[in-house]
Amino acid sequence: MAETKSNRVVRRGRIFPEIQWSEERKAQWEAESKAFRQCCEVIFKRVQPELIKTNYNWYIAVEPESGDYFIDKNDMVATKMALEKHPHRKLHLFRINETGVCGTI
């Protein structure tokens, strides 16, 4: 029996090698993300004490430009409610508890 030789080429590396961020661009993105979270956190810290009494471990989606927030037991429902009112804006999701963290690491 004759053995067949595989013509498969193994490709290693990035999926999109043409998309490469510089260190400056990465640092800028991280700074923008941190600033956005801090803006949202101001609103969250303001309403957290009253909501923690009645809605413990629920989710809150915050839109910082308008100051609106949306709460629900389900994270996807809270996000959906926020996106219906503000479809093209960034949101931040918190959990209504002592830390505001949604999950565990």
Accessible surface in RSA format (square Angstrom, percent):
REM  Atomic radii and reference values for relative SASA: ProtOr
REM  Chains: A
REM  Algorithm: Lee & Richards
REM  Probe-radius: 1.40
REM  Slices: 20
REM RES _ NUM      All-atoms   Total-Side   Main-Chain    Non-polar    All polar
REM                ABS   REL    ABS   REL    ABS   REL    ABS   REL    ABS   REL
RES MET A   1   241.34 125.0 158.58 104.9  82.76 197.1 132.50 112.7 108.83 144.2
RES ALA A   2    98.28  90.4  65.14 100.5  33.13  75.4  73.48 103.5  24.80  65.7
RES GLU A   3   172.87  99.2 139.37 105.4  33.50  79.8  56.42 109.1 116.45  95.1
RES THR A   4   135.43  96.3 104.99 106.4  30.44  72.6  78.09 104.9  57.35  86.7
RES LYS A   5   185.11  90.3 160.39  98.4  24.73  58.9 109.24  98.3  75.87  80.8
RES SER A   6    90.29  76.3  59.01  78.8  31.28  72.0  55.65 118.5  34.63  48.5
RES ASN A   7   138.73  95.7 110.24 106.5  28.49  68.6  39.67  95.5  99.06  95.7
RES ARG A   8   195.28  82.0 162.98  83.1  32.31  76.9  63.55  86.8 131.74  79.8
RES VAL A   9   106.69  70.2  86.49  78.3  20.20  48.7  90.00  78.2  16.69  45.3
RES VAL A  10    87.53  57.6  62.17  56.3  25.36  61.1  63.74  55.4  23.79  64.5
RES ARG A  11   209.74  88.1 176.41  89.9  33.32  79.3  69.81  95.4 139.92  84.8
RES ARG A  12   213.43  89.6 171.70  87.5  41.72  99.3  71.61  97.9 141.82  86.0
RES GLY A  13    73.10  90.1   0.00   N/A  73.10  90.1  37.35 102.5  35.75  80.1
RES ARG A  14   145.07  60.9 119.05  60.7  26.02  61.9  45.62  62.3  99.44  60.3
RES ILE A  15   151.27  86.1 123.90  92.3  27.37  66.0 130.37  93.9  20.90  56.7
RES PHE A  16   117.97  59.0 115.61  71.6   2.36   6.1 115.90  70.3   2.07   5.9
RES PRO A  17    82.66  60.2  73.92  67.4   8.74  31.8  74.18  61.2   8.47  52.7
RES GLU A  18   133.25  76.5  94.44  71.4  38.81  92.4  70.28 135.9  62.97  51.4
RES ILE A  19    95.41  54.3  91.37  68.1   4.04   9.7  94.97  68.4   0.43   1.2
RES GLN A  20   111.78  62.5  83.22  60.8  28.56  68.0  38.02  80.9  73.75  55.9
RES TRP A  21   110.83  44.5  90.39  43.8  20.44  48.0  74.27  39.6  36.55  59.3
RES SER A  22    59.38  50.2  43.94  58.6  15.44  35.6  45.09  96.0  14.29  20.0
RES GLU A  23   122.35  70.2 116.04  87.8   6.31  15.0  61.92 119.8  60.43  49.3
RES GLU A  24   131.47  75.5 122.50  92.7   8.97  21.4  70.66 136.7  60.81  49.6
RES ARG A  25    89.32  37.5  86.84  44.3   2.48   5.9  32.53  44.5  56.79  34.4
RES LYS A  26    89.83  43.8  89.25  54.8   0.58   1.4  47.74  43.0  42.09  44.8
RES ALA A  27    58.44  53.7  51.38  79.3   7.05  16.0  53.70  75.6   4.74  12.6
RES GLN A  28    92.75  51.9  85.33  62.4   7.42  17.7  31.13  66.3  61.61  46.7
RES TRP A  29   127.50  51.2 127.50  61.7   0.00   0.0 103.08  55.0  24.42  39.6
RES GLU A  30   109.90  63.1 104.15  78.8   5.75  13.7  31.23  60.4  78.67  64.2
RES ALA A  31    61.89  56.9  49.96  77.1  11.92  27.1  57.30  80.7   4.58  12.1
RES GLU A  32    88.50  50.8  80.58  61.0   7.92  18.9  44.00  85.1  44.50  36.3
RES SER A  33    40.16  33.9  33.60  44.8   6.56  15.1  29.09  61.9  11.08  15.5
RES LYS A  34   134.73  65.7 128.69  79.0   6.04  14.4  77.08  69.4  57.65  61.4
RES ALA A  35    52.82  48.6  49.63  76.6   3.19   7.3  51.58  72.6   1.23   3.3
RES PHE A  36    39.02  19.5  34.66  21.5   4.36  11.3  38.40  23.3   0.62   1.8
RES ARG A  37    86.86  36.5  86.86  44.3   0.00   0.0  34.57  47.3  52.28  31.7
RES GLN A  38    95.23  53.3  93.68  68.5   1.55   3.7  32.13  68.4  63.10  47.9
RES CYS A  39    69.37  52.5  60.53  67.5   8.84  20.8  11.89  30.1  57.48  62.0
RES CYS A  40     0.00   0.0   0.00   0.0   0.00   0.0   0.00   0.0   0.00   0.0
RES GLU A  41    49.10  28.2  49.02  37.1   0.08   0.2   9.92  19.2  39.18  32.0
RES VAL A  42   103.11  67.8  96.12  87.0   6.99  16.9 100.78  87.6   2.33   6.3
RES ILE A  43    12.44   7.1  12.44   9.3   0.00   0.0  12.44   9.0   0.00   0.0
RES PHE A  44     2.00   1.0   2.00   1.2   0.00   0.0   2.00   1.2   0.00   0.0
RES LYS A  45    98.90  48.2  87.78  53.9  11.11  26.5  60.02  54.0  38.88  41.4
RES ARG A  46   149.70  62.9 124.05  63.2  25.66  61.1  75.31 102.9  74.39  45.1
RES VAL A  47     8.51   5.6   8.36   7.6   0.15   0.4   8.51   7.4   0.00   0.0
RES GLN A  48    18.65  10.4  18.25  13.3   0.40   0.9   2.49   5.3  16.16  12.3
RES PRO A  49    77.82  56.7  71.56  65.2   6.26  22.8  76.96  63.5   0.86   5.3
RES GLU A  50   105.08  60.3  96.79  73.2   8.29  19.7  34.17  66.1  70.91  57.9
RES LEU A  51    18.90  10.5  18.90  13.5   0.00   0.0  18.90  13.3   0.00   0.0
RES ILE A  52    41.53  23.6  35.44  26.4   6.09  14.7  35.44  25.5   6.09  16.5
RES LYS A  53   169.61  82.7 130.69  80.2  38.91  92.7  86.08  77.5  83.53  89.0
RES THR A  54   107.77  76.6  75.24  76.3  32.53  77.5  74.80 100.5  32.97  49.8
RES ASN A  55    17.77  12.3  17.49  16.9   0.28   0.7   0.28   0.7  17.49  16.9
RES TYR A  56   106.65  49.8  90.41  51.4  16.24  42.3  67.46  50.7  39.19  48.3
RES ASN A  57    61.99  42.7  56.53  54.6   5.46  13.1  11.98  28.8  50.01  48.3
RES TRP A  58    67.78  27.2  67.78  32.8   0.00   0.0  54.59  29.1  13.19  21.4
RES TYR A  59    31.75  14.8  31.75  18.1   0.00   0.0   9.23   6.9  22.52  27.8
RES ILE A  60     0.14   0.1   0.14   0.1   0.00   0.0   0.14   0.1   0.00   0.0
RES ALA A  61     0.89   0.8   0.89   1.4   0.00   0.0   0.89   1.3   0.00   0.0
RES VAL A  62     0.00   0.0   0.00   0.0   0.00   0.0   0.00   0.0   0.00   0.0
RES GLU A  63     1.25   0.7   1.25   0.9   0.00   0.0   0.00   0.0   1.25   1.0
RES PRO A  64    27.31  19.9  10.64   9.7  16.67  60.6  10.76   8.9  16.54 102.8
RES GLU A  65   139.10  79.9  99.56  75.3  39.54  94.1  43.74  84.6  95.36  77.9
RES SER A  66    55.69  47.1  17.60  23.5  38.09  87.8  28.08  59.8  27.62  38.7
RES GLY A  67    23.42  28.9   0.00   N/A  23.42  28.9  15.51  42.6   7.91  17.7
RES ASP A  68    37.40  26.2  33.56  33.4   3.84   9.1   7.76  18.3  29.64  29.6
RES TYR A  69    74.60  34.8  56.57  32.2  18.02  46.9  30.29  22.8  44.31  54.6
RES PHE A  70    34.63  17.3  30.76  19.1   3.87  10.1  34.63  21.0   0.00   0.0
RES ILE A  71    47.10  26.8  36.54  27.2  10.56  25.4  36.54  26.3  10.56  28.6
RES ASP A  72    36.44  25.5  36.36  36.2   0.08   0.2   0.14   0.3  36.30  36.2
RES LYS A  73   142.90  69.7 128.81  79.0  14.09  33.5  72.76  65.5  70.14  74.7
RES ASN A  74    71.03  49.0  65.39  63.2   5.64  13.6  19.95  48.0  51.09  49.4
RES ASP A  75    48.77  34.2  48.52  48.3   0.25   0.6   1.05   2.5  47.72  47.6
RES MET A  76   134.50  69.7 131.22  86.8   3.28   7.8 107.42  91.3  27.08  35.9
RES VAL A  77    60.42  39.8  59.63  54.0   0.80   1.9  60.42  52.5   0.00   0.0
RES ALA A  78     0.00   0.0   0.00   0.0   0.00   0.0   0.00   0.0   0.00   0.0
RES THR A  79    37.64  26.8  37.64  38.2   0.00   0.0  30.92  41.5   6.72  10.2
RES LYS A  80   131.69  64.2 127.81  78.4   3.88   9.2  73.99  66.6  57.70  61.5
RES MET A  81    66.39  34.4  62.28  41.2   4.11   9.8  29.49  25.1  36.91  48.9
RES ALA A  82     0.00   0.0   0.00   0.0   0.00   0.0   0.00   0.0   0.00   0.0
RES LEU A  83    74.73  41.6  71.23  51.0   3.50   8.8  71.54  50.2   3.19   8.6
RES GLU A  84   123.36  70.8  92.22  69.8  31.14  74.1  46.49  89.9  76.87  62.8
RES LYS A  85   126.28  61.6 100.75  61.8  25.52  60.8  67.55  60.8  58.73  62.6
RES HIS A  86    18.88  10.3  16.23  11.3   2.66   6.8  13.00  13.4   5.88   6.8
RES PRO A  87    83.62  60.9  65.16  59.4  18.46  67.1  65.94  54.4  17.69 109.9
RES HIS A  88   176.33  96.4 139.92  97.3  36.41  93.1 103.90 107.1  72.43  84.3
RES ARG A  89    98.74  41.5  85.10  43.4  13.64  32.5  20.78  28.4  77.95  47.2
RES LYS A  90   129.66  63.3 117.86  72.3  11.80  28.1  91.85  82.7  37.81  40.3
RES LEU A  91    39.68  22.1  14.04  10.0  25.63  64.4  14.07   9.9  25.60  68.9
RES HIS A  92    46.13  25.2  42.88  29.8   3.25   8.3  31.01  32.0  15.12  17.6
RES LEU A  93    52.49  29.2  39.05  27.9  13.44  33.8  39.05  27.4  13.44  36.2
RES PHE A  94     3.23   1.6   3.23   2.0   0.00   0.0   3.23   2.0   0.00   0.0
RES ARG A  95    60.45  25.4  60.45  30.8   0.00   0.0   3.04   4.2  57.40  34.8
RES ILE A  96     0.36   0.2   0.36   0.3   0.00   0.0   0.36   0.3   0.00   0.0
RES ASN A  97    19.33  13.3  19.33  18.7   0.00   0.0   2.25   5.4  17.09  16.5
RES GLU A  98   116.86  67.1  97.66  73.9  19.20  45.7  61.01 118.0  55.85  45.6
RES THR A  99    91.04  64.8  72.27  73.3  18.77  44.7  69.91  93.9  21.13  31.9
RES GLY A 100     4.13   5.1   0.00   N/A   4.13   5.1   0.52   1.4   3.61   8.1
RES VAL A 101    79.06  52.0  70.17  63.5   8.88  21.4  74.95  65.1   4.11  11.2
RES CYS A 102    44.60  33.7  32.95  36.8  11.65  27.4  27.36  69.3  17.24  18.6
RES GLY A 103    49.76  61.4   0.00   N/A  49.76  61.4  37.04 101.7  12.72  28.5
RES THR A 104   141.72 100.8 107.58 109.1  34.14  81.4  79.74 107.1  61.98  93.7
RES ILE A 105   222.90 126.8 152.06 113.3  70.84 170.7 180.10 129.7  42.80 116.1
END  Absolute sums over single chains surface
CHAIN  1 A     8669.3       7170.8       1498.5       4888.4       3780.8
END  Absolute sums over all chains
TOTAL          8669.3       7170.8       1498.5       4888.4       3780.8
